[in-house]
Amino acid sequence: MSKSSWTLLLIIALLIFTASCSVSIKPGYVADDRKTAEQAVSQFHARLDAEQYREIFNDADEMLKKTGSETELLAAMKQTHEKWGNVRQTTQSGANVIMGNPVQVRFVYNTTFEKGDATEAFIWFVRDNKATLVNYKNFPGTVTPSVDR
């Protein structure tokens, strides 16, 4: 086979390979996923305030559920609510959307609770327009995350 035949064969093979791979990116995809996760944060806070720990657990991602037993995780949620009380005000101080399968949305919130101010860190997976909680942590006081991290 001549060099031009090999080149043509390679081009055809690349076209077939490329045609078999599809990537779907719709406008607003990142914004939609972020909004879905922001709504999940609001729901999380409402459920925490209403002491609906089982609902938080039931809607959480399997990765979170693997970090402890159901009893342990429900107790940790109850302890968090007892320590801080109800949410009074939240300000999102950091957000990051990481594209992948699944999409990962990370937030940092400065939150005023009944019993003090805290920084909350959330990690959500977004699949099919539904956010599931992967990780939640809170720390006393408020901070502004560094963009260098």
NUKEDREN-189677 format. One record per atom (N, C-alpha, C, CB): x, y, z. Coordinates in steps of 0.001 Angstrom, whole numbers, padded with zeros to 6 digits, always signed. Glycine has a CB too. Example, Ala and Ser with C-alpha at 12.3 -4.5 7.8 and 13.67 -1.06 7.14 Angstrom:
<recs>
+013190-005690+007800/+012300-004500+007800/+013200-003300+007800/+011308-004473+009046/+012850-002250+007080/+013670-001060+007140/+012900+000030+007870/+014084-000598+005725/
</recs>
This chain:
<recs>
+000832-001176+000000/+000000+000000+000000/+000878+001240+000000/-000947-000002+001203/+000420+002230-000725/+001191+003467-000815/+000947+004325+000425/+000821+004250-002098/+001798+005321+000563/+001700+006217+001707/+000363+006963+001695/+002870+007215+001708/-000097+007370+000533/-001374+008094+000460/-002545+007180+000808/-001573+008690-000943/-002445+005888+000498/-003497+004940+000858/-003556+004770+002371/-003261+003578+000172/-002397+004677+003013/-002345+004567+004473/-002928+005819+005125/-000894+004342+004950/-002574+006966+004559/-003085+008218+005099/-004601+008266+004980/-002453+009416+004377/-005136+007890+003810/-006578+007877+003605/-007249+006891+004561/-006910+007518+002147/-006656+005705+004719/-007203+004697+005632/-007213+005208+007074/-006388+003395+005540/-006156+005886+007466/-006069+006452+008818/-007136+007531+009029/-004661+007041+009066/-007327+008377+008030/-008338+009434+008134/-009725+008818+008263/-008279+010374+006905/-010018+007803+007470/-011318+007132+007537/-011511+006487+008906/-011442+006068+006421/-010483+005815+009417/-010576+005179+010730/-010828+006219+011820/-009292+004390+011036/-010135+007367+011754/-010346+008434+012735/-011754+009005+012641/-009320+009547+012537/-012276+009167+011434/-013642+009666+011268/-014657+008691+011847/-013943+009916+009789/-014460+007400+011622/-015368+006392+012174/-015298+006406+013694/-015024+004986+011631/-014081+006469+014232/-013914+006515+015684/-014573+007754+016270/-012430+006484+016055/-014334+008907+015643/-014905+010153+016134/-016432+010120+016070/-014368+011337+015327/-016970+009545+015008/-018425+009464+014872/-019039+008559+015937/-018797+008956+013482/-018282+007564+016386/-018811+006646+017397/-018773+007245+018795/-018032+005348+017380/-018006+008299+018993/-017937+008990+020287/-018848+010200+020215/-016464+009412+020645/-019689+010352+021200/-020549+011534+021192/-020425+012260+022516/-022019+011149+020921/-020368+013531+022411/-020322+014388+023580/-021489+015347+023456/-018950+015147+023704/-022266+015441+024498/-023422+016314+024478/-023248+017413+025511/-024712+015523+024738/-023109+018611+025023/-023010+019755+025922/-024112+020725+025532/-021589+020435+025852/-025010+020972+026452/-026077+021910+026171/-025760+023236+026839/-027437+021363+026648/-026171+024326+026247/-025932+025629+026869/-026591+025679+028242/-026464+026772+025973/-025905+026268+029195/-026471+026410+030523/-026320+025191+031400/-027890+026745+030412/-025639+024164+030909/-025501+022913+031641/-024888+023142+033019/-024652+021928+030845/-023787+023858+033078/-023119+024126+034353/-024032+024942+035261/-021782+024867+034126/-024665+025960+034702/-025563+026796+035497/-026746+025984+036030/-026069+027979+034660/-027278+025085+035200/-028403+024245+035636/-027994+023335+036783/-028932+023405+034467/-026824+022709+036660/-026347+021811+037715/-026085+022578+039008/-025070+021084+037264/-025534+023761+038874/-025282+024586+040060/-026597+024963+040726/-024488+025859+039684/-027586+025364+039932/-028894+025740+040484/-029549+024546+041175/-029817+026283+039371/-029445+023366+040579/-030011+022154+041185/-029386+021911+042553/-029791+020926+040267/-028063+022058+042645/-027373+021846+043922/-027701+022955+044925/-025854+021772+043701/-027855+024185+044459/-028234+025274+045369/-029617+025015+045973/-028222+026631+044625/-030535+024515+045169/-031859+024172+045686/-031758+023040+046715/-032801+023766+044529/-030832+022106+046467/-030634+021007+047414/-030082+021529+048745/-029680+019949+046818/-029226+022547+048713/-028722+023153+049954/-029883+023764+050735/-027642+024237+049648/-030756+024470+050045/-031928+025063+050715/-032804+023982+051342/-032759+025897+049716/-033007+022897+050610/-033811+021795+051138/-033116+021144+052339/-034071+020743+050037/-031792+020985+052256/-031019+020430+053363/-031223+021269+054624/-029521+020360+052998/-031090+022594+054486/-031251+023477+055647/-032667+023398+056209/-030918+024925+055268/-033666+023380+055323/-035061+023285+055795/-035293+021975+056540/-036048+023398+054608/-034742+020893+056016/-034914+019594+056673/-034143+019531+057987/-034457+018464+055745/-032951+020117+058023/-032177+020136+059264/-032946+020920+060323/-030766+020757+059033/-033494+022061+059947/-034275+022871+060886/-035506+022121+061392/-034701+024179+060225/-036121+021332+060509/-037336+020584+060873/-037013+019229+061502/-038214+020377+059638/-035728+018988+061735/-035247+017733+062315/-035671+016513+061480/-035768+017588+063748/-035677+016666+060175/-036020+015583+059249/-034733+014886+058792/-036823+016131+058018/-034035+014323+059744/-032732+013717+059472/-032851+012493+058566/-032054+013328+060780/-033877+011700+058762/-034050+010497+057945/-034259+010863+056469/-035245+009666+058462/-034986+011956+056199/-035188+012392+054822/-033865+012825+054194/-036206+013540+054766/-033039+013521+054972/-031705+013899+054482/-030924+012634+054148/-030934+014760+055540/-030944+011683+055071/-030219+010426+054859/-030755+009678+053643/-030314+009535+056105/-032062+009552+053528/-032654+008789+052428/-032305+009372+051063/-034160+008736+052588/-032196+010703+050971/-031874+011346+049699/-030374+011506+049463/-032532+012692+049636/-029555+011131+050433/-028099+011281+050299/-027540+010272+049303/-027408+011110+051667/-026376+010599+048784/-025691+009715+047854/-025161+008475+048579/-024543+010459+047155/-025034+007406+047855/-024508+006160+048434/-023108+006358+049021/-024474+005053+047369/-022317+007250+048438/-020973+007497+048985/-021048+008024+050410/-020207+008492+048102/-022006+008904+050679/-022174+009403+052046/-022645+008291+052962/-023169+010574+052081/-023567+007494+052486/-024116+006411+053309/-023060+005373+053677/-025264+005734+052578/-022006+005264+052882/-020937+004306+053166/-019958+004808+054225/-020184+003988+051895/-020084+006079+054636/-019144+006626+055615/-019482+006243+057045/-019102+008120+055499/-020664+005684+057247/-021068+005261+058585/-022408+004570+058516/-021130+006456+059551/-022802+004028+059620/-024114+003373+059658/-025204+004444+059638/-024254+002460+060925/-026410+004034+059319/-027535+004958+059324/-027700+005591+060706/-028828+004236+058906/-027582+004791+061744/-027715+005291+063115/-026664+006357+063409/-027593+004137+064123/-025418+006102+063001/-024337+007064+063242/-024572+008373+062489/-022990+006462+062829/-024995+008266+061232/-025199+009468+060432/-026390+010283+060926/-025397+009096+058973/-027466+009612+061325/-028613+010325+061874/-028232+011023+063184/-029790+009356+062103/-027436+010357+064007/-026978+010955+065269/-026097+012179+065008/-026203+009916+066108/-025259+012107+063983/-024395+013244+063651/-025225+014443+063189/-023381+012847+062557/-026274+014184+062410/-027157+015277+061975/-027863+015909+063165/-028195+014765+060961/-028338+015074+064062/-029027+015569+065263/-028067+016403+066110/-029599+014388+066099/-026848+015912+066265/-025840+016633+067039/-025524+017991+066404/-024559+015793+067157/-025445+018024+065077/-025198+019286+064375/-026318+020275+064661/-025067+019051+062855/-027557+019805+064573/-028692+020708+064808/-028737+021171+066259/-030012+020018+064440/-028457+020276+067183/-028455+020667+068594/-027356+021677+068893/-028286+019441+069483/-026210+021522+068252/-025079+022420+068477/-025348+023818+067917/-023814+021841+067847/-025926+023899+066708/-026052+025177+066016/-027454+025773+066051/-025631+025011+064603/-028489+024948+066179/-029862+025458+066112/-030283+025670+064668/-029994+026773+066901/-031357+026429+064484/-031903+026661+063149/-031084+027674+062367/-033338+027131+063246/-031175+027561+061067/-030489+028481+060152/-031221+029820+060161/-030422+027894+058699/-030463+030891+060280/-031029+032239+060226/-030722+032918+058898/-030495+033087+061380/-029497+032733+058401/-029094+033387+057152/-027921+032617+056544/-028706+034885+057400/-027913+032529+055211/-026792+031885+054529/-026268+032798+053433/-027212+030518+053943/-024954+032729+053232/-024309+033434+052128/-023342+032461+051473/-023570+034737+052617/-023549+032245+050193/-022632+031360+049469/-021334+032123+049251/-023247+030875+048099/-020233+031572+049747/-018952+032268+049621/-017992+031565+048667/-018304+032402+050978/-018401+030421+048149/-017570+029729+047173/-018363+028653+046469/-016340+029126+047840/-018064+028456+045184/-018750+027426+044414/-017817+026919+043323/-020071+027969+043804/-017928+025629+043047/-017130+025012+041993/-017932+023868+041391/-015757+024507+042541/-018075+023885+040071/-018751+022808+039362/-017681+022032+038601/-019871+023357+038392/-017606+020739+038883/-016596+019886+038257/-017318+018934+037313/-015754+019097+039332/-017061+019101+036036/-017721+018270+035033/-017150+016856+035094/-017549+018872+033610/-017999+015900+034933/-017613+014493+034954/-018864+013651+035031/-016666+014182+036141/-018677+012409+035294/-019821+011513+035448/-019722+010857+036809/-019873+010445+034312/-020412+011358+037799/-021401+012432+037759/-020757+013809+037859/-022406+012256+038877/-021566+014834+037608/-021134+016211+037826/-021030+016411+039334/-022129+017250+037167/-019976+017090+039760/-019762+017347+041183/-019880+018852+041423/-018366+016806+041656/-020674+019233+042398/-020827+020645+042741/-020400+020813+044190/-022303+021141+042518/-019456+021724+044392/-018937+021994+045734/-019285+023425+046128/-017398+021765+045797/-019763+023578+047350/-020127+024901+047866/-019481+025129+049214/-021654+025049+047977/-019203+026395+049478/-018871+026857+050823/-019892+027937+051158/-017374+027399+050922/-020531+027785+052306/-021523+028756+052778/-021076+029301+054120/-022937+028114+052888/-021234+030610+054293/-021117+031226+055609/-022540+031326+056132/-020393+032647+055556/-022788+030655+057249/-024144+030512+057747/-024264+031021+059168/-024582+029067+057673/-025307+031807+059385/-025642+032252+060730/-026748+031344+061241/-026080+033763+060754/-026439+030630+062308/-027401+029770+062993/-027882+030492+064245/-026771+028381+063350/-028873+029931+064905/-029360+030497+066174/-028247+030623+067197/-030483+029636+066746/-027331+029665+067193/-026327+029600+068253/-024926+030014+067802/-026275+028210+068802/-024815+030630+066634/-023507+031103+066206/-023308+031021+064700/-022437+030319+066895/-022149+031515+064277/-021791+031520+062863/-020901+030325+062545/-021084+032837+062484/-021106+029781+061347/-020323+028619+060926/-020050+028687+059429/-021056+027305+061280/-019020+027991+059042/-018724+027778+057631/-019148+026356+057302/-017198+028021+057306/-019951+026225+056255/-020420+024910+055829/-019786+024572+054483/-021977+024871+055737/-019384+023318+054341/-018834+022816+053084/-019705+021662+052602/-017346+022362+053255/-020189+021770+051377/-021049+020756+050774/-020395+020201+049523/-022436+021337+050444/-020571+018912+049297/-020262+018305+048006/-021507+017552+047566/-019003+017352+048086/-021961+017849+046349/-023144+017224+045769/-022768+016545+044463/-024265+018264+045541/-023393+015423+044165/-023365+014837+042823/-024675+015218+042159/-023167+013263+042861/-024617+015623+040906/-025828+015947+040155/-025934+014965+038995/-025810+017432+039643/-027029+014203+039008/-027345+013248+037945/-028811+013442+037571/-027061+011761+038395/-029081+013541+036294/-030468+013644+035818/-031256+014726+036567/-031174+012294+035971/-030653+015884+036720/-031296+017038+037371/-031668+016786+038825/-032534+017427+036609/-030952+015889+039490/-031181+015616+040908/-029841+015646+041633/-031896+014241+041113/-029779+016391+042718/-028556+016488+043512/-028636+015539+044699/-028325+017939+043993/-027555+014808+044922/-027469+013943+046097/-026247+014369+046913/-027378+012426+045687/-026432+014437+048219/-025376+014887+049116/-024300+013817+049263/-025956+015251+050486/-023059+014225+049029/-021910+013319+049136/-021129+013587+050413/-020989+013465+047914/-021041+014880+050794/-020257+015233+051966/-020761+016553+052530/-018752+015321+051620/-020796+016638+053855/-021171+017873+054550/-020280+018016+055770/-022686+017871+054956/-019726+019210+055927/-018935+019526+057119/-019250+020960+057519/-017393+019334+056861/-019120+021241+058815/-019252+022625+059262/-018169+022916+060285/-020661+022893+059859/-017791+024191+060314/-016701+024646+061166/-017123+025942+061842/-015391+024843+060350/-016745+026150+063097/-017085+027402+063781/-016477+028602+063063/-016605+027365+065239/-017214+029700+063056/-016740+030928+062419/-016988+030904+060921/-015257+031135+062696/-016718+032026+060284/-016897+032113+058835/-015567+032446+058184/-017965+033174+058467/-015395+031922+056996/-014175+032165+056227/-014554+032385+054765/-013169+030976+056371/-013650+033023+054068/-013778+033166+052632/-012727+032260+052011/-013609+034662+052172/-013150+031284+051205/-012173+030354+050638/-011216+031048+049687/-012880+029224+049916/-010001+030558+049660/-008986+031073+048757/-009179+030469+047375/-007571+030773+049291/-009039+031276+046341/-009158+030751+044985/-007899+030019+044553/-009459+031874+044013/-006841+030108+045351/-005584+029442+045025/-005607+027958+045333/-004456+030087+045768/-006567+027490+046097/-006601+026085+046502/-007165+025209+045442/-007389+025914+047748/
</recs>
